[in-house]
Amino acid sequence: MRPPVRILILLGMVLLAGACSPAVTPGGSDETPVPIRPPISTAKSSTEVEASCDDPFEGSSLNFPLSFWEGRTDFCKHSLPYSEIFNGNPRPDGIPAIDTPVFESVSDADAWLGENWPVMIFEWQGKARAYPLAILIWHEIVNDVVGGEPVALPFCPLCNATLAFRSTLPNGTVLDFGTTGNLRNSDLVMYDRQTFSWWQQFTGEAIVGELTGMMLEILPSQIIAWSDFKAAHPDGEVLSRKTGHARDYGRNPYPGYDSITSSPFFPAEIGDERLAPMERVVAFELDGTYSAYPFSRLNELQVVNDEVAGKPVVIFWKEGTVSTFGNNGPDTGSSGAFSRLVDGRILNFIISIDVFQDRETGSTWNILGEAEQGPLAGKSLMRLPAGEHFWFAWVAFVPETRVWQGD
């Protein structure tokens, strides 16, 4: 009897994760705006689980090589049962992070990046950098310094989650991150190379080890089309394919993961049926309120003026960005989430002949929240620390989310 197709795909994914990564030394390489979330806290998580140090994994099915972690990770400190963690790759750093990123000019990157390929944009202290998802999909973490700020830029392809975190702890220690090979709710579990604590990529929370309960500070970033980045930042910097690793950048290692009718490859809590599990949403937290905006509705409206926690926000959506999971994939579009407050005035936006326009001044704005023409030309909306995610992943971590479905 032949196994189900989904099982074959799952097995192929596991084999691919190991087969596509050359032998590495764990922890090394195979080479010789204003944040909304609270800052890192040293308080323990209220849900911290104390386990016997004799057998901290009792009752769990977690099965991974302990040799790399023994004497490094304090497994007696954890904020969740180990039964929630699943092995997605057999070894730490099987998917190698980029620790010494090399950057190239827009003109050089334009020779290989397609106009509609997705890139992550991160801006800090006047410096703008683009990180093509065609590269991130093979490495999942970039440890970088932008405008003097150490940052971690992790991408979990299985959750379609790209985020930016401040890497510096309150005591001044700078963390850098690698992949544990483990997943929780199908999301990447990272580790820091200073304390070997494990961190949930989706939330930025340390869930295992010495730093359990601490939160990384999320910084604003955005996914846009390559054409939009180079138009806005012709002098920007772009992550180069010179990573020190042999990868087929531009090829999709996750075939079949584009469709809204598909299912997560790995185990995840999927109990909320307000949206299809693989529906893309742009979601964020603002003053303790969690909101998600389905791409299926944004595709129809392109602009949403909303109020969250008493604060005016706007969501932009624009077609012309293809799926993360293959540069010949469907046009999923890209989004931006911003405050509508500019110089003390609340703006209301409409879509007008394929550009975003505010009703109050008639100024036109791009997908990055930058006014390009009109009385407000040169002004920028404050970008919110939002992310584009699959619904199943977001709601697994934030079940109390408000889903916008209005007109």
Protein Blocks (a to p, Z undefined) as FASTA:
>chain_A
ZZdfklmmmmmmmmmmmmmpccddehiafbebjafbdcddfbdcfkbccddfklmmgoia
bdcdfklmgokacckbccbdfklpccfbfbehklccdfbdcdddfklmmmmpcfklccdd
ddeehiacdddfklmmmnopacddeehiacdddddfklopacdddfbdfkopacddddeh
iaeehiacdddfklopacdfklopafbdjkgoiacdddddddddfklmmmmmmmbccddf
blopacdehiafbghilbfkbccfbdcddfbfkbcfklccddddeehiacdddfklmmmn
opacddeehiacdddddehiacfbopkbccebjaddddfbeghiacddddeehiacdfkl
opacdfkopafbdjkgoiacdddddddddfklmmmmmmmbccdfbZZ
